[in-house]
Amino acid sequence: MAGAAMTATFLAVIGGASLLAVTARRLRPSDRLPSLEGWALADRSLGPGWTWLLLGGTIYTAYTFTAVPGLAYGNGAPAFFAVPYTVIVCPLAFVLLSRLWSVARRHGYITAADFVRGRYGSAPLALVVALTGILATMPYLALQLLGIRAVLTAGGLYPPGAAGDLAMVAVFAGLAVATYRHGLRAPTVIAALKAAAVFVSLAAVCWLVLDRFGGPGAVFDGAARALGGTDTAHSPLVLTPGQQPAYATLALGSALALLMYPHVLTAGFAADGTRTLRKVSAGLPAWTALLALFGFLGIAALAAGVRAPAGGAEAAVPMLVGRLMPGPLAGLVFGSIVVGALVPAAVMSIAAATGFVRNVYVEYVHPTATPKRQVRVARAVSLTAKLGAVAFVFGLRDQDAINLQLLGGVWILQIFPAVAVGLYTRWLHPRALLAGWTVGMTTGTYLVVREGFSSIVPLVAGSPEIYAGVAALVLNLAVAVAATPVLARLGVPRGPDATDLPSRPHSGRRPPTGANNA
């Protein structure tokens, strides 16, 4: 009976998401002609509430909600790097997203590569920014499906064999149809259900955990004993001095990388103004608190004696939920996590499709493509991206997707100089930025592969371990800074700047403001 109730609640949550997706066309309806801006950015019309739901629902993915507690379950303290990392994201979003939005709105830019193309007048630099974003996004999209499968399997909701695969494809197909028709409006309305379901279900789980163990102190003490320590102060729940450089660089590098992902920028560009983005950035810590509580549940799973399968630590929290909660509430939790995967998956596919159309198709294949044709191609590419993610999940090992996503985080960080630094100065030469990007991509990939696809690496034997992405970014910036005066001395020309932003550091000119601040 409990299993039937859990399944019924789970299906009700998924059905609710499907019904909301159908109503997406009613969200901020527009009488404009079809355009890529309308399909991919909802005509830049989302107010603070919708933007907070969409941006939070996009940043905090279902895989994050399973991987972070899984890492806490398996490794203890290092897992909580995700909390300071998402805290660092908030002021960065407050500053960078609002400034980038104002430039993008003024010039009609839809992607980060559009901005780079206008800022530096360099088509090759814009192309590598676009391709890096697409390359880093695709394994991230596949991981959303892996998160769904891990949760459903742990909850006993994933039938063995082809039946389970077909069920997951059916869930994803509904999202694909809604996104194809309504673009970014579909994940925006689903994000409202995601927020409600996740916040309510997580509060219920945490209350049950604290009620059972008698408080957070008892949870951490029990987890410390499960990890082989005598108490919390002498266990893997506390960082050792040797772990601190890796923890700090991973938190910083992940925060810098997150705002470079196309799906995050797409969600931000959909806001109706810079004031909206600043309000939303100030409200994002609510989602960070949610993530911290998921990490706490990983600790609770240790204290409760949950035995996750070998190599499947991400199943620890779903197993804990199945053990502690009655069927209907467990179904609510599992349904909310699955819905939590649908929102970022949809935005990722939209962002990848938009980058391809704007910065590859229109730039190199069909420069005279009409807005209607651009939308048609973007829809097809978005659908292809989802099908590719499904094929990837079923055709390769789970670890392959995880390894590629680890590389994706290192790769996406290498466009930070061109995009984020370019918002404040054009001093860096576009060819120097290309050289730095090449060195950073090569170095980051080498370091990660050398350590067996670990993103935490020692630079040399015996040195403290740090995040490979940060090491590659430092080298990237060093090459770009060193090569710029050399290229200037050689008289290598730059392209024109079409952004009206200051071209050199410490310029006295004021940056442009958003449309709603004018």
C-alpha positions in Angstrom: 0.0 0.0 0.0 2.8 2.4 0.9 4.5 1.7 -2.5 1.2 2.4 -4.3 0.8 5.7 -2.4 4.4 6.7 -3.1 3.9 6.0 -6.8 0.6 7.9 -7.0 2.1 11.0 -5.3 5.2 10.8 -7.6 2.9 10.6 -10.7 0.8 13.5 -9.5 3.9 15.7 -9.2 5.1 14.7 -12.7 1.6 15.2 -14.1 1.4 18.6 -12.5 4.7 19.6 -14.2 3.2 18.4 -17.5 0.0 20.4 -17.1 2.0 23.6 -16.1 4.2 23.1 -19.3 1.0 23.2 -21.4 0.1 26.6 -19.9 3.5 28.1 -20.7 2.2 30.0 -23.6 0.1 32.1 -21.3 3.2 33.4 -19.4 3.9 36.9 -20.6 2.3 36.5 -24.0 3.7 38.6 -26.8 2.2 39.8 -30.0 5.6 40.1 -31.6 6.6 38.1 -34.6 8.5 34.9 -33.9 12.1 35.6 -33.0 15.0 33.8 -31.3 14.8 36.4 -28.5 11.2 35.6 -27.9 11.7 31.8 -27.9 15.0 31.6 -26.0 14.6 34.5 -23.6 10.8 34.9 -23.2 11.2 38.4 -24.8 13.3 39.5 -21.8 10.1 40.0 -19.9 10.4 38.0 -16.6 9.9 40.0 -13.4 11.7 39.3 -10.1 9.5 36.4 -9.0 9.7 34.4 -12.2 13.4 35.2 -12.6 14.2 34.0 -9.1 12.3 30.8 -9.7 14.0 30.3 -13.1 17.5 31.3 -12.2 17.4 29.3 -8.9 15.8 26.3 -10.6 18.5 26.4 -13.3 21.5 26.8 -11.1 20.5 24.2 -8.5 20.1 21.1 -10.6 18.7 17.7 -9.6 22.2 16.2 -10.0 23.5 18.8 -7.5 20.8 17.7 -5.1 21.9 14.1 -5.3 25.7 14.5 -5.9 26.3 16.9 -3.0 24.7 14.7 -0.3 26.3 11.7 -2.0 29.7 13.3 -1.7 29.0 14.2 1.9 28.0 10.6 2.5 31.2 9.2 0.9 33.8 11.9 1.7 32.5 14.1 4.6 33.6 17.7 4.9 34.9 18.4 1.3 31.4 18.0 0.0 30.3 21.3 1.6 32.5 23.3 -0.8 29.2 23.7 -2.7 27.8 26.0 0.0 30.5 28.7 -0.1 30.7 28.3 -3.8 27.0 29.2 -4.3 27.4 32.0 -1.7 30.2 33.5 -3.8 27.9 33.3 -6.9 25.4 35.7 -5.4 27.6 38.9 -5.4 29.2 37.9 -8.7 25.7 37.6 -10.2 24.7 40.9 -8.6 27.6 42.6 -10.4 28.4 40.7 -13.6 24.9 39.5 -14.7 23.3 43.0 -14.3 26.2 44.6 -16.3 26.1 42.0 -19.0 22.3 42.2 -19.2 22.4 45.9 -19.9 24.9 45.5 -22.7 23.0 42.6 -24.2 19.7 44.4 -24.0 21.1 47.5 -25.7 22.6 45.7 -28.6 20.3 42.7 -29.0 22.8 40.1 -27.8 21.4 36.8 -26.8 24.5 34.8 -25.9 27.9 35.5 -24.3 29.5 34.9 -27.7 27.4 37.7 -29.1 28.9 40.0 -26.5 32.5 38.8 -27.2 31.9 39.3 -31.0 30.7 42.9 -30.4 33.3 43.7 -27.7 36.4 42.5 -29.6 35.3 42.4 -33.2 36.8 38.9 -33.4 34.7 36.1 -35.0 37.3 33.4 -34.0 37.2 34.4 -30.4 33.4 34.5 -30.4 33.3 31.0 -32.0 35.5 29.4 -29.4 33.4 31.0 -26.6 30.3 29.6 -28.2 31.7 26.1 -28.8 33.2 25.9 -25.3 29.8 26.7 -23.9 28.1 24.0 -26.0 30.8 21.5 -25.2 30.6 22.1 -21.5 26.8 22.0 -21.5 26.1 18.7 -23.2 27.5 16.4 -20.5 25.8 18.6 -17.9 22.5 17.9 -19.7 23.2 14.2 -19.6 23.8 14.3 -15.9 20.3 15.5 -15.3 19.0 12.2 -16.8 21.5 10.3 -14.6 20.2 12.1 -11.6 16.6 11.1 -12.5 17.6 7.5 -12.9 19.6 7.4 -9.7 16.7 8.8 -7.7 14.0 6.6 -9.2 16.2 3.5 -8.9 16.9 4.1 -5.2 13.2 4.8 -4.6 12.1 1.6 -6.3 10.3 3.6 -9.0 12.5 2.6 -11.9 11.4 -0.8 -13.4 14.3 -3.0 -14.5 15.2 -3.3 -18.2 13.5 -1.5 -21.1 10.4 -0.6 -19.1 12.4 1.8 -16.8 14.2 3.3 -19.8 10.9 3.9 -21.6 9.4 5.5 -18.5 12.3 8.0 -18.2 12.1 8.8 -21.9 8.4 9.5 -21.6 9.0 12.0 -18.8 11.7 13.7 -20.8 9.6 13.6 -24.0 6.9 15.8 -22.4 9.5 18.3 -21.5 10.9 18.2 -25.1 7.5 18.9 -26.7 6.8 21.8 -24.3 10.2 23.4 -24.8 10.0 22.9 -28.6 6.7 24.9 -28.7 7.1 27.5 -25.9 10.9 27.9 -25.5 12.1 29.3 -22.2 8.5 29.9 -20.9 8.1 26.1 -20.4 10.9 25.6 -17.8 9.9 28.9 -16.2 6.4 27.8 -15.2 7.8 24.3 -14.2 10.3 26.1 -12.0 7.4 27.3 -9.8 6.4 23.7 -9.1 10.0 22.7 -8.6 10.5 25.4 -5.9 7.3 24.6 -4.1 7.9 20.8 -4.1 11.5 20.9 -3.2 11.2 23.4 -0.4 8.2 21.6 1.2 9.6 18.1 0.8 13.0 19.0 2.1 11.6 20.7 5.1 9.6 17.6 5.9 12.6 15.3 5.5 14.8 17.5 7.7 12.1 17.7 10.4 11.8 13.9 10.5 15.6 13.5 10.7 16.0 15.9 13.5 13.0 14.4 15.3 14.5 10.9 15.1 18.0 11.8 16.1 17.3 14.5 18.6 19.0 17.5 17.0 21.8 18.3 14.5 24.6 17.6 17.0 23.5 14.0 17.4 23.3 13.6 13.6 26.9 14.8 13.2 28.2 12.7 16.1 26.5 9.6 14.6 28.0 10.3 11.2 31.4 10.8 12.7 31.3 7.4 14.4 30.1 5.9 11.1 33.2 7.3 9.3 35.5 5.8 12.0 36.0 8.8 14.2 35.4 9.1 17.9 33.6 12.4 17.6 32.9 15.2 15.2 36.2 17.0 15.8 38.3 14.0 14.8 36.6 12.7 11.7 36.3 13.3 8.0 33.5 15.8 8.8 36.3 18.4 9.5 38.7 19.6 6.9 42.3 18.8 7.4 45.0 21.5 6.6 45.9 19.5 3.5 42.4 19.7 2.2 41.9 23.4 2.6 43.7 24.6 -0.6 41.6 22.2 -2.7 38.4 23.3 -0.8 39.1 27.0 -1.3 40.1 26.8 -5.0 37.2 24.5 -5.8 34.7 26.9 -4.3 36.2 29.9 -6.0 36.7 28.3 -9.4 33.2 26.7 -9.4 31.6 30.1 -8.6 33.5 31.8 -11.5 32.7 29.0 -13.9 29.0 28.8 -13.0 28.2 32.3 -14.4 29.9 31.4 -17.7 27.6 28.5 -18.4 25.2 29.3 -21.3 22.1 28.1 -19.4 22.8 30.4 -16.4 23.3 33.4 -18.7 20.2 32.5 -20.7 18.1 32.5 -17.5 19.6 35.8 -16.5 19.1 37.4 -19.9 15.4 36.6 -19.6 14.9 39.1 -16.8 13.1 42.4 -17.6 15.9 44.6 -16.2 19.0 45.1 -14.1 17.0 45.9 -11.0 15.3 42.6 -11.3 18.6 40.8 -11.6 20.0 42.5 -8.5 16.9 41.7 -6.5 17.1 38.1 -7.6 20.9 37.9 -6.8 20.1 39.1 -3.3 17.5 36.3 -3.0 19.5 33.4 -4.3 20.9 32.5 -0.8 17.5 30.9 -0.1 18.4 28.3 -2.7 21.9 28.0 -1.2 20.3 27.1 2.2 18.3 24.4 0.4 21.6 23.0 -1.0 23.2 23.0 2.5 20.2 21.0 3.9 20.6 18.4 1.1 24.3 18.1 2.2 23.1 17.7 5.7 20.9 14.8 4.6 24.0 13.1 3.3 25.4 13.3 6.8 22.1 12.0 8.2 22.3 9.0 5.9 25.6 8.1 7.5 24.2 8.5 11.0 21.1 6.4 10.1 23.3 3.5 8.9 22.2 3.7 5.2 24.3 1.4 3.1 24.5 2.8 -0.4 25.6 0.5 -3.2 29.3 0.5 -4.1 30.0 3.5 -6.5 26.4 4.8 -5.9 26.8 7.2 -3.0 24.2 9.5 -4.7 21.6 7.0 -3.8 22.1 7.5 -0.1 19.6 10.3 0.4 16.8 8.6 -1.7 17.4 5.5 0.4 17.1 7.6 3.6 13.9 9.1 2.4 12.4 5.7 1.6 13.3 4.5 5.1 12.1 7.5 7.1 9.1 8.9 5.2 5.6 7.6 4.6 4.8 6.7 1.0 3.0 9.9 0.0 5.8 12.1 1.3 8.5 9.9 -0.2 6.7 10.2 -3.6 6.6 14.0 -3.2 10.4 14.1 -2.6 11.2 11.8 -5.5 8.8 13.7 -7.8 10.3 17.1 -6.8 13.8 15.9 -7.5 12.8 14.7 -11.0 11.0 18.0 -11.7 14.2 19.6 -10.4 16.0 17.9 -13.3 13.5 19.0 -16.0 14.0 22.7 -15.4 17.8 22.9 -15.9 17.7 20.3 -18.7 15.2 22.4 -20.7 17.2 25.6 -20.2 20.5 23.8 -21.1 19.0 22.5 -24.3 17.7 26.0 -25.2 21.0 27.7 -24.4 23.0 25.2 -26.5 20.6 25.6 -29.4 20.7 29.3 -29.2 24.5 29.4 -29.1 24.7 27.2 -32.1 22.2 29.2 -34.2 23.5 32.6 -33.3 27.2 32.0 -33.3 27.7 29.1 -35.7 24.7 28.8 -38.1 24.0 32.5 -38.7 27.7 33.5 -38.6 29.1 30.8 -40.9 26.3 28.9 -42.6 23.3 31.1 -43.3 24.0 34.8 -42.6 20.7 35.9 -44.1 18.5 33.5 -42.1 15.2 35.2 -41.2 14.1 35.3 -37.5 11.5 32.7 -38.2 14.1 30.3 -39.7 16.4 30.9 -36.8 13.7 29.9 -34.4 12.9 26.8 -36.5 16.6 25.7 -36.5 16.9 26.4 -32.7 13.9 24.2 -32.0 15.4 21.4 -34.0 18.8 21.7 -32.3 17.2 21.9 -28.9 15.3 18.7 -29.6 18.5 17.0 -31.0 20.4 18.0 -27.8 17.8 16.2 -25.6 17.9 13.1 -27.8 21.7 13.2 -27.7 21.6 13.3 -23.9 19.3 10.3 -23.8 21.5 8.4 -26.2 24.5 9.3 -24.2 23.0 8.1 -20.9 21.9 4.8 -22.4 24.9 4.2 -24.6 27.8 5.0 -22.2 28.8 4.4 -18.6 27.6 6.8 -16.0 31.2 7.6 -15.2 31.8 8.8 -18.7 29.2 11.5 -18.3 30.6 12.5 -14.9 34.2 12.6 -16.3 33.1 14.8 -19.2 31.1 17.1 -16.8 34.2 17.5 -14.6 36.2 18.5 -17.7 33.3 20.8 -18.7 33.7 22.8 -15.5 37.4 23.3 -16.2 36.7 24.2 -19.9 33.9 26.7 -19.3 36.2 28.6 -16.8 38.6 29.4 -19.6 36.2 31.8 -21.3 36.1 33.9 -18.1 38.8 36.4 -19.3 37.0 37.1 -22.6 33.5 37.5 -21.1 33.9 38.7 -17.5 37.1 40.7 -17.8 35.9 42.0 -21.1 33.0 43.7 -19.3 35.4 46.1 -17.7 38.3 46.5 -20.0 39.2 45.8 -23.7 42.9 46.1 -23.0 43.5 42.4 -23.6 44.1 41.7 -27.3 41.6 39.2 -28.9 44.5 37.1 -30.2 46.1 37.1 -26.8 42.8 35.9 -25.3 42.7 33.1 -28.0 46.2 32.1 -27.0 45.3 32.1 -23.3 42.2 30.1 -24.0 44.2 27.5 -25.9 46.8 27.2 -23.1 44.1 27.0 -20.4 42.1 24.4 -22.2 45.1 22.2 -22.9 46.5 22.6 -19.4 43.2 22.0 -17.7 42.5 18.9 -19.8 45.9 17.5 -19.2 45.8 17.9 -15.4 42.4 16.3 -15.1 43.2 13.4 -17.4 46.6 12.9 -15.7 44.9 12.4 -12.4 42.4 9.8 -13.7 39.6 12.4 -14.3 39.9 14.1 -10.9 39.5 17.8 -11.0 41.5 18.1 -7.7 45.2 17.8 -8.7 48.7 18.5 -7.4 50.6 20.8 -9.8 53.8 18.9 -9.1 54.5 15.8 -7.0 54.2 16.6 -3.3 52.5 20.0 -3.7 49.1 20.8 -2.2 46.2 19.7 -4.3 44.1 22.5 -5.9 41.3 22.8 -8.4 42.6 22.2 -12.0 40.3 24.8 -13.4 41.8 27.6 -11.3 45.4 26.5 -12.2 44.4 26.5 -15.9 42.7 29.9 -15.5 45.7 31.5 -13.9 47.9 30.3 -16.8 45.3 31.4 -19.3 45.3 35.0 -17.8 49.1 35.0 -17.6 49.4 34.2 -21.3 46.8 36.7 -22.3 48.4 39.5 -20.2 51.9 38.7 -21.5 50.9 38.4 -25.1 48.9 41.6 -25.3 51.8 44.2 -25.3 53.8 41.9 -27.6 50.9 42.0 -30.2 50.5 45.7 -29.7 54.2 46.3 -30.3 54.0 44.2 -33.5 51.0 46.3 -34.7 48.6 43.4 -34.9 45.2 45.1 -35.5 42.2 44.7 -33.2 38.6 44.5 -34.4 36.1 47.3 -33.7 34.3 47.7 -30.4 30.5 47.9 -30.8 29.5 47.8 -27.1 30.0 51.4 -26.0 31.8 50.1 -22.9 35.1 51.6 -21.6 38.0 50.2 -23.6 40.7 50.5 -21.0 41.0 50.0 -17.2 40.2 52.9 -14.9 38.3 54.7 -17.6 36.3 57.7 -16.3 33.3 56.8 -18.5 30.2 55.5 -16.7 29.0 52.0 -17.7 25.6 51.9 -19.4 22.6 51.2 -17.3 19.7 48.8 -17.9 16.5 49.9 -19.7 14.6 50.1 -16.5 17.2 52.2 -14.8 17.4 54.8 -17.5 
